[in-house]
Amino acid sequence: MKYNEAMRQLQQKKLSPVYLIYGEETYLAEKFLKALLKLINPQNDAEAVQYFDTASDIKAILQSLDSSPFFSERNIIIASDLKIFQDKLSDKDKRDEQQFTDYLAAMPEYSILILQYHKNKIDKRRKLFKTIDKYGVIVECETLNYWNINDWLNSRLRELNLRFDREAYAYFIEAVKSMDKISLGFLDQELVKLTLYTNEKFINRQTLEQVFSSIPEISAFRLWDSLCDRNISLALELYLIQKSAGVHPLRLLAFLVRQVRQMWQVKTYLNEGQNVKQIASALKLHPFITEKIVKQTNSFSLAKIEQTLQNLASADYKLKTGSDEPALMEKILIEFCQMAASA
C-alpha cells in the first residue's frame, strides 16, 4: 500500500493488528508512524509502547504481544530492522521467521505490532512479506520523484498555510527535477524556513530564490538565468558560490547540458511550427517553464545551440579525463554569454 492510501485509512480510523513501514524515504515513514501513534495512543502514554531493535529476540517480542496491557487499552510494540527481514538468514533466523509468521495468524486483539525496516529492499515474494500483507498493512514509503511530488507539496503548503504563485511553483518543480536525489526531510525544512523568513502567505519566485539560495539546484537555475540574460559577472559570481559550496564541476556541467538540450528541443519544435502548449505536452514541462525557454531561445540560433552542446561535450571529456585546463568552467560560461550575444 502506498503512503497516501495508508494515511487515508488512518484518517478514517481504520486500524490493523500489524503494520510494516518500509522504504527509503524515512521522512514519510516517520510521519506515518507519528500519525499512527497519535491515533492508537492519543494520551502519549510512554508505558503503553515497547521498543525492540535488530538485536532483539523474536521470542521476547512475541511474549510482549501476548502480555495483557495493565495501564493502557493496547500493547503497542515497535520493532525496527529485525534480522528476519534480511536477505541472508541463519538457521536460527529462519526458525524465528517461521515462528513469527505462524504467530501473526492469531494476534491478540489488545496488541498492535509496528514493524519498521529501512536497511535494504524487502523481497516481496517471501512468505514473511505475504503473511504481513494478509493480516496487516504494509506501508511503502518510496522516494518521490519530481513527477509525483505534487500531492506532497500541496499538502505541506496547506499545513504551513502557504501558497506558491505560478512562477514559484514551476520554479520549485524544475529545481526538484534537477536534484540527484529528492530528500523530503530537507525540502520540508526549506519550506518551514519560508514561514520564518516572511509573513507573506503567497510566495513568489523572488522570495523562493532568496530563501532557497543555499540549495545547489536553485542556485544553478539562477546561474542559468544570468547566462541567458548575458550577465556574465553574476554568472561567474554564482559559479564561485557553487564551487565554494563543494559542488563538483561535472555536476554543474550536467545541469548546463540538460538545460541546453532542453533549449535545443524547444527550438526544434518551434522551427516545426509547434506552439507552446504542444511543446509543453511533448516535453512534459510546466507551461510556464516552456514559455520561459521559448523566450530564451530567441537569443540563440539552432546552429549556436548545437555548437554549445559540442563545447559542453568537450568540457565534459576534459573534466572526466583529468586533462582540464585552468578555469575551464569560467571559460565555458563566458563563451556561452558571448555566443548568446552574437546569435
C-alpha positions as CSV (number, residue, x, y, z in Angstrom):
1,M,0.0,0.0,0.0
2,K,1.3,3.4,-0.9
3,Y,1.9,6.0,1.7
4,N,-1.0,8.3,0.7
5,E,-3.5,5.4,0.8
6,A,-2.3,4.3,4.2
7,M,-2.7,7.8,5.6
8,R,-6.2,8.0,4.2
9,Q,-7.0,4.8,6.1
10,L,-5.7,6.3,9.3
11,Q,-7.8,9.4,8.8
12,Q,-10.8,7.1,8.5
13,K,-9.6,5.4,11.8
14,K,-9.2,2.0,10.2
15,L,-6.7,0.1,12.2
16,S,-4.9,-3.2,11.7
17,P,-3.1,-5.5,14.2
18,V,0.2,-5.3,12.4
19,Y,1.9,-2.7,10.3
20,L,5.1,-2.9,8.2
21,I,6.6,0.5,7.4
22,Y,9.4,0.3,4.9
23,G,11.2,2.1,2.1
24,E,14.0,4.6,1.5
25,E,12.0,7.8,2.4
26,T,12.4,7.9,6.2
27,Y,10.6,11.3,6.3
28,L,7.4,9.7,5.1
29,A,7.9,6.7,7.4
30,E,8.4,8.9,10.5
31,K,5.3,10.9,9.5
32,F,3.2,7.8,9.2
33,L,4.4,6.4,12.5
34,K,3.7,9.7,14.2
35,A,0.1,9.7,12.8
36,L,-0.4,6.1,13.7
37,L,0.8,6.6,17.3
38,K,-1.4,9.6,17.7
39,L,-4.4,7.5,16.8
40,I,-3.7,4.4,18.9
41,N,-2.0,6.2,21.8
42,P,-3.7,9.7,22.0
43,Q,-2.6,10.2,25.6
44,N,1.0,9.7,24.5
45,D,1.4,7.1,27.3
46,A,5.1,6.0,27.3
47,E,4.2,2.9,29.4
48,A,2.0,1.7,26.5
49,V,4.8,1.4,24.0
50,Q,7.7,-1.1,24.0
51,Y,10.6,-0.8,21.6
52,F,12.7,-3.6,20.0
53,D,15.6,-3.5,17.6
54,T,17.7,-5.7,15.4
55,A,19.4,-7.3,18.4
56,S,16.1,-8.3,20.0
57,D,15.0,-11.9,20.3
58,I,11.8,-12.8,18.4
59,K,10.5,-14.8,21.4
60,A,10.7,-11.7,23.6
61,I,8.7,-9.7,21.0
62,L,6.0,-12.4,20.8
63,Q,5.8,-12.6,24.6
64,S,5.3,-8.8,24.8
65,L,2.5,-9.1,22.3
66,D,0.8,-11.9,24.3
67,S,1.0,-9.9,27.6
68,S,-2.2,-8.2,28.6
69,P,-1.9,-4.4,28.9
70,F,-2.1,-3.2,32.5
71,F,-2.3,0.5,32.4
72,S,-3.5,1.2,28.8
73,E,-6.0,-0.1,26.3
74,R,-3.4,-1.6,24.0
75,N,0.0,-3.1,23.9
76,I,2.0,-1.2,21.3
77,I,5.1,-2.9,20.1
78,I,7.5,-1.1,17.8
79,A,10.2,-3.4,16.3
80,S,12.9,-1.9,14.0
81,D,15.1,-3.6,11.4
82,L,14.6,-7.2,12.6
83,K,17.0,-9.8,11.3
84,I,14.2,-11.9,9.8
85,F,13.8,-9.3,7.1
86,Q,17.4,-9.7,5.9
87,D,18.2,-11.4,2.6
88,K,20.6,-13.9,4.1
89,L,19.2,-15.8,7.2
90,S,21.0,-18.1,9.6
91,D,19.2,-21.3,10.6
92,K,18.1,-19.6,13.8
93,D,16.7,-16.6,11.8
94,K,14.7,-19.0,9.6
95,R,13.2,-20.7,12.6
96,D,12.4,-17.2,14.1
97,E,10.8,-16.2,10.8
98,Q,8.6,-19.3,10.8
99,Q,7.5,-18.8,14.4
100,F,6.8,-15.1,13.7
101,T,4.6,-15.8,10.6
102,D,2.7,-18.5,12.5
103,Y,2.0,-16.1,15.3
104,L,0.6,-13.4,13.1
105,A,-2.5,-15.5,12.3
106,A,-3.5,-15.4,16.0
107,M,-2.6,-11.9,17.1
108,P,-4.4,-10.9,20.3
109,E,-6.9,-8.0,19.8
110,Y,-5.3,-5.9,22.5
111,S,-1.9,-5.7,20.8
112,I,-0.7,-3.7,17.8
113,L,2.7,-4.6,16.2
114,I,4.5,-1.9,14.2
115,L,7.5,-3.1,12.2
116,Q,10.0,-0.7,10.6
117,Y,12.6,-1.7,8.1
118,H,14.8,0.7,6.2
119,K,18.1,-1.1,5.8
120,N,17.6,-2.7,2.4
121,K,14.8,-3.6,0.0
122,I,12.4,-6.3,1.0
123,D,11.8,-9.3,-1.2
124,K,8.0,-9.2,-1.7
125,R,8.0,-12.8,-2.8
126,R,8.9,-14.1,0.6
127,K,6.3,-15.7,2.9
128,L,7.1,-13.2,5.6
129,F,6.1,-10.3,3.4
130,K,2.9,-12.1,2.1
131,T,1.9,-13.1,5.6
132,I,2.2,-9.5,7.0
133,D,0.2,-8.3,3.9
134,K,-2.5,-10.9,4.6
135,Y,-3.1,-10.0,8.3
136,G,-2.0,-6.4,8.4
137,V,-1.0,-3.3,6.4
138,I,2.3,-2.8,4.5
139,V,3.1,0.9,4.1
140,E,5.6,1.6,1.3
141,C,7.4,4.9,1.8
142,E,9.1,5.2,-1.6
143,T,11.3,8.0,-2.6
144,L,9.3,10.6,-4.5
145,N,10.3,12.0,-7.9
146,Y,9.5,15.3,-9.5
147,W,6.5,13.9,-11.4
148,N,4.8,12.6,-8.2
149,I,5.8,15.2,-5.7
150,N,2.8,17.5,-6.3
151,D,0.5,15.8,-3.8
152,W,3.1,16.1,-1.0
153,L,4.0,19.7,-1.9
154,N,0.4,20.9,-2.0
155,S,-0.4,19.1,1.2
156,R,2.6,20.5,3.0
157,L,1.9,24.0,1.8
158,R,-1.7,23.8,3.2
159,E,-0.3,22.6,6.5
160,L,2.0,25.6,6.6
161,N,-0.7,28.0,5.3
162,L,1.4,28.9,2.3
163,R,0.7,29.3,-1.4
164,F,3.1,29.4,-4.4
165,D,2.3,31.7,-7.3
166,R,2.6,30.2,-10.8
167,E,6.2,31.1,-11.3
168,A,7.4,30.0,-7.8
169,Y,5.6,26.7,-8.2
170,A,7.1,26.0,-11.6
171,Y,10.5,27.0,-10.4
172,F,10.3,24.7,-7.4
173,I,9.3,21.7,-9.6
174,E,12.1,22.4,-12.0
175,A,14.6,22.6,-9.2
176,V,13.4,19.3,-7.7
177,K,13.6,17.8,-11.2
178,S,17.3,18.6,-11.3
179,M,18.1,17.0,-7.9
180,D,20.1,13.8,-7.9
181,K,18.0,12.5,-5.0
182,I,15.0,14.1,-3.5
183,S,15.0,14.3,0.3
184,L,11.6,15.3,1.6
185,G,13.1,15.9,5.0
186,F,15.4,18.5,3.5
187,L,12.7,20.1,1.4
188,D,10.4,20.2,4.4
189,Q,13.0,22.2,6.4
190,E,13.3,24.6,3.5
191,L,9.6,25.2,3.3
192,V,9.5,25.8,7.1
193,K,12.2,28.4,6.6
194,L,9.8,30.3,4.3
195,T,7.4,30.7,7.3
196,L,10.3,32.2,9.3
197,Y,11.6,34.4,6.5
198,T,8.4,36.2,5.6
199,N,5.0,36.9,7.0
200,E,3.6,36.7,3.5
201,K,1.4,33.6,2.8
202,F,1.6,34.0,-1.0
203,I,5.1,33.1,-2.1
204,N,6.5,34.5,-5.3
205,R,9.6,33.3,-7.2
206,Q,11.9,36.0,-5.8
207,T,11.1,35.1,-2.2
208,L,11.6,31.4,-3.0
209,E,15.0,32.1,-4.6
210,Q,16.2,34.2,-1.6
211,V,15.2,31.6,1.0
212,F,16.3,28.5,-1.1
213,S,19.5,30.2,-2.3
214,S,21.7,27.6,-0.4
215,I,20.2,24.7,-2.4
216,P,22.6,24.0,-5.3
217,E,19.7,23.3,-7.7
218,I,18.1,26.7,-7.0
219,S,21.5,28.4,-7.3
220,A,22.1,26.6,-10.6
221,F,18.9,27.9,-12.0
222,R,19.8,31.5,-11.0
223,L,23.1,30.9,-12.8
224,W,21.4,29.7,-15.9
225,D,19.1,32.7,-15.9
226,S,22.1,35.0,-15.7
227,L,23.7,33.2,-18.6
228,C,20.6,33.6,-20.8
229,D,20.5,37.3,-19.8
230,R,24.1,37.6,-20.8
231,N,25.0,38.8,-17.3
232,I,28.4,37.2,-17.1
233,S,29.5,38.9,-13.9
234,L,26.5,37.5,-12.0
235,A,27.0,34.1,-13.6
236,L,30.7,33.9,-12.5
237,E,29.7,35.1,-9.0
238,L,27.1,32.3,-8.7
239,Y,29.5,29.8,-10.1
240,L,32.0,30.7,-7.4
241,I,29.3,30.3,-4.8
242,Q,28.6,26.8,-6.1
243,K,32.3,26.0,-6.2
244,S,32.8,27.1,-2.6
245,A,29.8,25.0,-1.5
246,G,31.7,21.9,-2.9
247,V,29.5,21.4,-6.0
248,H,31.7,19.4,-8.4
249,P,32.1,21.0,-11.9
250,L,30.8,17.8,-13.5
251,R,27.5,18.2,-11.6
252,L,27.1,21.8,-12.9
253,L,28.2,20.8,-16.3
254,A,25.5,18.1,-16.4
255,F,22.9,20.7,-15.4
256,L,24.0,23.0,-18.2
257,V,23.9,20.1,-20.7
258,R,20.4,19.4,-19.6
259,Q,19.3,23.0,-20.0
260,V,20.9,23.5,-23.4
261,R,19.5,20.2,-24.7
262,Q,16.1,21.3,-23.5
263,M,16.6,24.6,-25.3
264,W,17.6,22.6,-28.5
265,Q,14.4,20.5,-28.3
266,V,12.2,23.6,-27.9
267,K,13.9,25.4,-30.7
268,T,13.5,22.4,-33.0
269,Y,9.8,22.2,-32.2
270,L,9.4,25.9,-32.8
271,N,11.0,25.6,-36.2
272,E,8.5,22.9,-37.0
273,G,5.7,25.3,-36.2
274,Q,4.5,23.9,-32.9
275,N,3.1,26.2,-30.2
276,V,3.9,26.5,-26.5
277,K,1.1,24.2,-25.4
278,Q,2.1,21.5,-27.9
279,I,5.8,21.7,-26.9
280,A,5.0,21.6,-23.1
281,S,2.9,18.5,-23.7
282,A,5.6,16.8,-25.8
283,L,8.4,17.5,-23.4
284,K,6.3,17.1,-20.2
285,L,7.2,20.5,-19.0
286,H,5.3,23.1,-17.0
287,P,3.7,25.6,-19.4
288,F,5.5,28.5,-17.6
289,I,8.8,26.8,-18.0
290,T,8.1,26.2,-21.6
291,E,7.2,29.8,-22.2
292,K,10.4,30.9,-20.5
293,I,12.6,28.6,-22.6
294,V,10.9,29.8,-25.8
295,K,11.9,33.4,-24.8
296,Q,15.5,32.2,-24.1
297,T,15.8,30.6,-27.5
298,N,15.3,34.0,-29.1
299,S,19.0,34.7,-28.2
300,F,20.2,31.6,-30.0
301,S,20.0,30.1,-33.5
302,L,19.7,26.3,-33.7
303,A,23.3,26.2,-35.0
304,K,24.5,28.2,-32.0
305,I,22.7,25.8,-29.6
306,E,24.3,22.8,-31.3
307,Q,27.7,24.4,-31.1
308,T,27.1,25.0,-27.4
309,L,26.3,21.3,-26.9
310,Q,29.6,20.4,-28.6
311,N,31.5,22.8,-26.4
312,L,29.9,21.2,-23.3
313,A,30.7,17.7,-24.5
314,S,34.3,18.7,-25.0
315,A,34.5,20.2,-21.5
316,D,32.9,17.0,-20.1
317,Y,35.6,14.9,-21.7
318,K,38.4,17.1,-20.3
319,L,37.0,17.0,-16.8
320,K,36.5,13.2,-16.9
321,T,40.0,12.5,-18.2
322,G,41.7,14.9,-15.9
323,S,43.1,17.0,-18.7
324,D,41.0,20.0,-17.9
325,E,42.7,23.4,-18.3
326,P,42.7,26.0,-15.5
327,A,39.4,28.0,-15.2
328,L,37.7,25.6,-17.7
329,M,34.2,26.2,-16.3
330,E,34.7,30.0,-16.2
331,K,35.7,29.8,-19.9
332,I,32.6,27.8,-20.7
333,L,30.3,30.4,-19.0
334,I,32.0,33.3,-20.8
335,E,31.8,31.6,-24.2
336,F,28.1,30.9,-23.6
337,C,27.3,34.5,-23.0
338,Q,29.4,35.6,-26.0
339,M,27.6,33.1,-28.2
340,A,24.2,34.4,-27.0
341,A,25.3,38.0,-27.7
342,S,26.4,37.1,-31.3
343,A,23.4,34.9,-32.1
